[in-house]
Amino acid sequence: MIYDPLVSTSVSPLHTKPNSYWHADYQCQTLPSSSVYPFTEKQTDYLVIGGGYTGLSAAISLSEAGKSVTVIDAHALGFGCSGRNAGFVLSGSGRLSLSAIQDKWGPETATGMQQEFDSAVALLFERIERYNMQVDLVKGPYYKLAHTQKQAALLHASANAMNRQFNGNAELLSQDDIASRFSIRSVHGGVQTPGACVNPLKLVDEYARVALAKGAQLLYQTPALRIEDKKSYFNVITEKGPIRAKHILLATNAYTPKQFHSSIDTKHFPVQSSILVTAPLNKEMQQETGLNHAASFMDTRTMKYYYRVLPDGRLLFGGRGAVTGKDADNEKEKQRLFNAMAASFPSLRHIAVDHFWSGWVSVSMDSMPRIFTTDEGRIGYAMGYCGSGVSFSAFAGMRLAQRMLGDNSINLSLPLYDTPLPTYPLPQLRRLALQGLYQWAKIFER
């Protein structure tokens, strides 16, 4: 049974876990659930709904502030995006470049956004070191690759602007530069910047370990069925009993059910991304492709392909998934992604695929994530990362906790904070529009 946020009424503990490389390679710690500890009523100052990067990071910050914190999650640790993504650590989130942000809001806002994005990466590295997190952190170059000559010119112009206006350290690469390093077809240039990757499932497990050590209570397999506003407090109904909370933090992101709370319903679009992982590349394949060292890649297509070399020599290759949840494991979807990989690396056209899985990412209508509070700070949410959330989602969780606590140090004029998520017009047509976009990309972005 596949969870589909635009079809399913809620995530169920019975929904199938992903057949991911991460889950095959690593087993998360076993955490308490309401099925083990049923309750007649629980009370907490802050209830965090969603136990991924965002929710656990928020719980850490709230616990450090001395607050009573309970985290509930409908499934197992790492069931959602935190256990399915590719593990790219990137400075950024949403789908707008700093240049696009500057064009829309001005240079001061763009500089402020850059500081938030860079701080998210710094926070991740700082926590890894402070808490001795074992997350298979690997640092290596990150390549943004242009799939047309026009995109190469735009990519280079953007990189020059980043270097000039935002103290960037991007290295511009010509088509010949790329060809001298890798055997990747249909690349017309690129940009290289410092990069890093982690094992995403180990990361969420380590966040849970830290949250527990800080005093947060974590309850998995505990779906939130509905939220009742009693004015002086919230009553959150779960399968095993109600939880009474003064404040609620919504951290369900792309796994939010179709109807959950008015502050986020119809304000994001859950879109599937799919990933395959090959068998280990032998030395001949590594030599032929150039994929013989830690590196991560993403191209400039609207429906981007992204890939990285894993520590054990496998290639992880990802891209857009099926439109609906019921088609997530369709063999045609797996073959489509494999064909895209083989088109980029013809020498890998006969390699075995050991793992294939899909997951949902949350896309905001204006391509900008939000960290927002409403109802006089009684309830808040962080979501809409558009698939770029490994570092930023945890930072967003920290910022959401800070907002709930009334921290005045945050620059609330930034678009991350100053407005709520915009509502999708005609939300029932979101998937029809997505099908049209995929058909356009199939024709014009081969």
C-alpha positions in Angstrom: 0.0 0.0 0.0 1.6 3.3 -1.2 0.9 6.5 0.6 -0.5 9.3 -1.6 -1.0 12.6 0.2 -3.6 13.7 -2.4 -5.6 10.5 -2.0 -4.9 9.0 1.5 -6.7 10.5 4.5 -3.5 10.1 6.6 -0.3 8.2 6.8 -0.9 4.8 8.3 1.6 2.6 10.2 0.5 0.0 7.6 1.8 1.9 4.6 4.7 0.2 3.0 8.3 1.2 3.8 10.4 2.2 0.9 12.7 -0.3 -0.8 15.5 2.1 -0.5 19.3 1.6 -0.5 19.4 3.4 2.8 16.9 1.1 4.5 18.6 -2.0 3.2 21.9 -0.8 4.5 20.9 0.6 7.9 18.4 -0.1 10.6 17.2 2.9 12.7 16.8 2.7 16.4 13.4 1.4 17.7 11.4 4.2 19.3 8.3 4.1 21.5 4.9 4.3 19.9 1.4 4.9 21.2 0.6 1.3 20.4 3.2 0.3 23.1 2.3 3.1 25.5 -1.5 3.9 25.1 -2.7 6.9 27.1 -5.9 8.4 28.2 -4.6 11.9 27.8 -1.1 13.5 27.5 -0.1 17.1 28.1 2.8 19.0 26.6 3.8 22.6 26.1 4.8 22.0 22.5 3.5 19.2 20.2 5.5 18.6 17.1 3.6 16.7 14.4 6.1 15.1 12.1 9.3 13.3 13.2 11.6 14.0 10.2 14.4 16.5 10.0 12.2 19.5 10.6 10.3 18.1 13.5 13.3 16.6 15.3 15.3 19.8 14.9 12.5 21.9 16.3 12.3 19.5 19.2 16.0 19.8 19.9 15.7 23.6 19.9 12.6 23.7 22.1 14.2 21.2 24.6 17.3 23.3 24.8 15.0 26.2 25.8 13.7 24.1 28.7 10.3 23.4 27.2 8.1 20.3 27.4 8.2 18.8 23.9 6.4 15.8 22.4 7.0 14.7 18.8 4.4 12.4 17.1 4.8 10.7 13.8 2.4 8.5 11.9 5.0 5.9 10.8 8.5 4.7 11.6 11.5 6.9 11.9 12.7 7.7 8.4 9.5 6.6 6.6 9.1 10.0 4.9 11.5 12.2 2.9 14.1 12.1 5.6 14.7 8.4 4.8 14.2 8.6 1.1 16.2 11.5 -0.3 19.6 11.5 -2.0 21.5 13.0 0.9 22.8 16.1 -1.0 23.9 18.9 1.3 23.2 22.2 -0.6 23.2 25.8 0.3 19.7 26.7 -0.7 16.1 25.6 -0.7 13.1 26.2 -2.9 13.6 26.7 -6.6 14.7 30.3 -6.8 18.4 31.2 -7.3 19.8 34.1 -5.4 19.9 36.0 -8.6 16.2 35.4 -9.1 15.5 36.4 -5.5 17.5 39.6 -6.0 15.5 40.4 -9.1 12.3 40.0 -7.3 13.0 41.4 -3.8 16.3 43.4 -4.2 19.9 42.9 -3.1 19.4 43.3 0.6 16.8 40.5 0.7 19.0 38.3 -1.5 22.0 38.8 0.9 19.7 37.9 3.8 18.5 34.8 2.1 22.1 33.7 1.3 22.9 34.1 5.0 20.0 31.8 6.0 21.0 29.2 3.3 24.6 29.2 4.3 23.7 29.1 8.0 21.7 25.9 7.3 24.7 24.1 6.0 26.9 25.5 8.9 24.3 24.3 11.4 24.4 20.8 10.0 28.1 20.6 10.0 28.2 22.1 13.5 25.7 19.5 14.9 27.5 16.6 13.2 30.7 17.6 15.0 29.1 18.6 18.4 27.0 15.5 18.8 29.5 13.1 17.0 26.8 12.2 14.5 27.7 9.1 12.4 26.1 10.0 9.1 28.7 9.0 6.5 29.5 12.6 5.7 31.5 12.8 2.5 32.8 16.1 1.1 33.6 16.5 -2.6 32.8 18.7 -5.6 29.3 19.5 -6.6 28.7 19.9 -10.4 25.8 21.8 -11.9 25.7 20.7 -15.5 24.1 22.5 -18.5 22.1 20.3 -20.9 22.1 22.9 -23.7 24.4 25.6 -24.9 21.9 28.2 -23.9 21.7 26.8 -20.4 25.5 26.8 -20.2 25.6 30.5 -20.9 22.9 31.2 -18.3 24.6 29.0 -15.8 28.0 30.7 -16.3 26.3 34.2 -16.1 24.6 33.2 -12.8 27.8 31.8 -11.4 29.7 35.0 -12.3 26.9 37.0 -10.5 27.2 34.7 -7.4 31.0 35.1 -7.3 30.7 38.9 -7.8 27.8 39.8 -5.6 27.6 37.0 -3.0 31.2 36.0 -2.5 30.7 32.7 -4.3 33.5 30.3 -5.1 32.1 28.7 -8.3 34.5 27.5 -11.0 33.2 27.8 -14.5 33.7 24.7 -16.6 33.5 24.5 -20.4 32.2 21.5 -22.4 35.8 20.4 -22.9 36.5 20.8 -19.1 33.6 18.4 -18.3 34.7 16.0 -21.1 38.2 15.8 -19.7 36.8 14.7 -16.3 33.7 12.6 -17.0 32.1 10.7 -19.9 28.7 12.3 -19.5 26.7 12.7 -22.7 24.8 15.9 -23.7 26.6 18.2 -21.3 27.5 21.7 -22.7 29.3 23.2 -19.7 28.9 23.5 -16.0 29.9 25.0 -12.7 31.8 23.4 -9.9 31.4 24.3 -6.2 32.3 22.6 -2.9 29.8 19.9 -2.0 28.9 17.3 0.6 26.6 14.3 1.0 25.3 12.3 3.9 23.4 9.1 4.5 20.0 10.7 5.0 18.5 7.8 7.1 21.5 7.8 9.5 21.1 11.6 9.8 17.4 11.4 10.9 18.3 8.6 13.3 21.0 10.8 14.8 18.6 13.7 15.1 16.3 11.4 17.0 19.1 10.3 19.3 20.0 13.9 20.1 16.3 14.9 20.7 15.8 12.1 23.1 19.0 13.0 25.0 17.7 16.6 25.2 14.5 15.4 26.9 12.0 15.4 24.1 9.4 12.6 24.0 9.2 10.8 20.7 6.2 8.7 19.7 6.2 7.1 16.3 3.3 4.9 14.8 1.1 7.6 16.3 -1.0 9.3 13.5 -2.6 12.6 14.3 -6.2 12.2 13.2 -7.5 15.7 13.8 -6.7 18.9 15.6 -9.3 20.5 17.9 -8.8 24.1 18.8 -10.1 24.7 22.4 -9.0 28.3 22.3 -6.8 28.1 25.5 -5.2 24.9 24.2 -5.2 22.4 21.3 -6.6 18.8 21.6 -4.9 16.6 19.1 -6.7 13.3 18.6 -4.6 10.2 17.9 -5.5 6.6 17.6 -4.4 5.8 21.2 -5.6 8.9 23.0 -5.7 12.7 23.0 -2.8 15.0 23.4 -3.3 18.4 25.0 -0.8 21.0 23.9 -0.4 24.8 24.3 1.4 25.1 20.9 1.5 23.0 17.7 4.3 22.8 15.2 3.3 21.3 11.8 6.4 19.5 10.4 4.8 17.0 8.0 5.9 18.7 4.8 5.2 16.6 1.7 3.6 13.9 3.7 0.8 16.1 5.0 -2.6 14.6 4.2 -4.9 16.3 1.7 -7.0 17.8 4.5 -5.2 18.3 7.8 -5.2 22.0 8.9 -6.5 25.1 7.3 -3.1 26.8 7.6 -1.5 24.4 5.1 -4.3 22.7 3.2 -4.0 23.4 -0.6 -0.9 25.5 0.0 1.7 23.0 -1.3 1.9 20.4 -4.0 3.3 17.0 -3.1 5.3 15.8 -6.1 7.1 12.4 -6.5 10.9 12.1 -7.0 12.4 8.6 -7.8 15.8 7.2 -7.2 17.7 4.1 -8.3 20.9 2.8 -7.0 23.1 0.6 -9.2 25.3 -2.4 -8.4 28.9 -1.3 -7.5 30.8 0.1 -10.5 33.8 -2.0 -11.3 37.2 -0.4 -12.0 36.6 -0.4 -15.8 33.3 1.4 -15.4 34.8 3.9 -13.0 37.6 4.6 -15.4 35.3 4.9 -18.4 32.8 7.3 -16.7 35.2 9.2 -14.4 32.9 8.3 -11.4 35.8 7.1 -9.3 35.7 9.6 -6.5 33.1 11.4 -4.2 31.1 13.8 -6.3 27.5 15.0 -6.7 25.8 16.3 -9.8 22.6 18.0 -11.0 21.6 19.2 -14.4 19.6 22.3 -15.6 16.5 20.6 -16.9 13.2 21.7 -15.5 12.7 18.1 -14.5 16.2 17.7 -13.1 18.3 14.6 -12.9 20.6 14.4 -10.0 23.2 11.8 -9.1 26.1 11.0 -6.8 28.8 8.4 -6.3 28.2 6.5 -3.1 31.0 5.5 -0.7 30.7 1.8 -1.8 31.2 2.7 -5.5 27.5 2.6 -6.6 25.8 5.3 -8.6 22.7 6.9 -7.2 20.6 8.4 -9.9 17.4 10.4 -9.3 14.8 12.4 -11.2 11.1 13.1 -11.3 8.7 10.3 -10.4 5.2 9.2 -11.3 2.3 11.6 -11.0 0.3 9.4 -8.6 1.2 7.2 -5.7 -0.3 4.1 -7.2 2.2 4.3 -10.1 5.3 4.8 -7.9 6.6 1.3 -8.2 5.6 0.9 -11.8 8.3 -0.9 -13.8 7.9 1.7 -16.6 8.9 4.4 -14.1 12.0 2.5 -13.1 12.9 1.9 -16.8 12.4 5.5 -17.7 14.9 6.6 -15.0 17.3 3.8 -16.0 17.1 5.0 -19.6 18.0 8.5 -18.6 21.0 7.2 -16.6 22.1 5.1 -19.6 21.7 8.1 -21.9 24.1 10.0 -19.7 26.5 7.1 -19.1 26.3 4.7 -22.1 28.9 2.4 -20.6 26.5 1.7 -17.7 23.7 0.5 -19.9 24.0 -3.1 -18.8 24.6 -2.5 -15.1 22.2 -4.0 -12.6 19.8 -1.9 -10.5 19.8 -3.1 -6.9 17.3 -0.5 -5.5 14.5 1.7 -6.8 12.1 3.8 -4.7 10.1 7.0 -4.7 9.2 9.7 -2.2 7.2 12.9 -2.0 8.7 16.5 -2.0 6.7 19.6 -1.1 6.5 22.2 -3.8 5.2 25.7 -2.9 3.3 27.6 -5.5 5.9 30.5 -5.6 8.9 28.1 -5.3 9.7 29.7 -1.9 9.6 27.6 1.4 8.0 29.1 4.4 8.6 29.1 8.1 5.5 30.8 9.5 3.4 31.1 12.6 -0.2 32.0 13.0 -2.9 32.5 15.6 -0.7 34.7 17.7 2.1 32.1 17.6 0.0 29.2 18.9 0.6 27.2 15.7 3.3 27.2 13.1 4.6 25.3 10.1 7.7 24.8 8.0 7.5 23.3 4.6 7.7 23.8 0.8 11.4 23.0 0.4 10.9 21.8 -3.2 13.3 18.9 -2.8 16.2 20.8 -1.4 15.9 20.2 2.3 18.6 18.0 3.8 20.3 20.9 5.5 17.6 23.5 5.2 14.7 21.5 6.7 16.6 21.1 10.0 17.5 24.8 10.0 13.8 25.5 9.3 12.8 23.4 12.3 15.2 25.4 14.5 13.8 28.7 13.1 10.2 27.6 13.6 11.0 26.7 17.2 12.6 30.1 17.6 9.6 31.9 16.1 7.2 29.9 18.5 9.4 31.1 21.4 9.2 34.7 20.3 12.9 35.1 19.3 13.4 38.6 18.0 16.8 37.9 16.3 15.2 36.5 13.1 15.0 38.8 10.1 11.2 38.5 9.6 11.3 40.7 6.6 12.7 37.9 4.5 10.2 36.1 2.2 10.7 32.9 4.2 9.0 34.5 7.2 6.9 37.5 6.3 4.0 35.8 4.4 2.2 32.5 4.6 2.4 29.9 1.9 0.2 31.1 -1.0 -2.8 28.9 -1.9 -2.8 27.0 -5.1 -5.7 28.1 -7.3 -7.9 25.3 -8.5 -5.9 22.8 -6.4 -7.9 19.9 -7.8 -6.2 20.5 -11.1 -2.6 20.3 -9.7 -1.9 16.8 -11.1 -3.5 17.6 -14.5 -1.1 20.5 -14.8 1.8 18.3 -13.7 1.0 15.7 -16.4 1.1 18.5 -19.0 4.5 19.7 -17.7 5.9 16.2 -17.9 4.7 15.8 -21.4 6.3 19.2 -22.4 9.6 18.2 -20.7 9.5 14.8 -22.5 9.4 16.6 -25.9 11.6 19.6 -25.3 14.1 18.5 -22.7 15.4 15.3 -23.9 
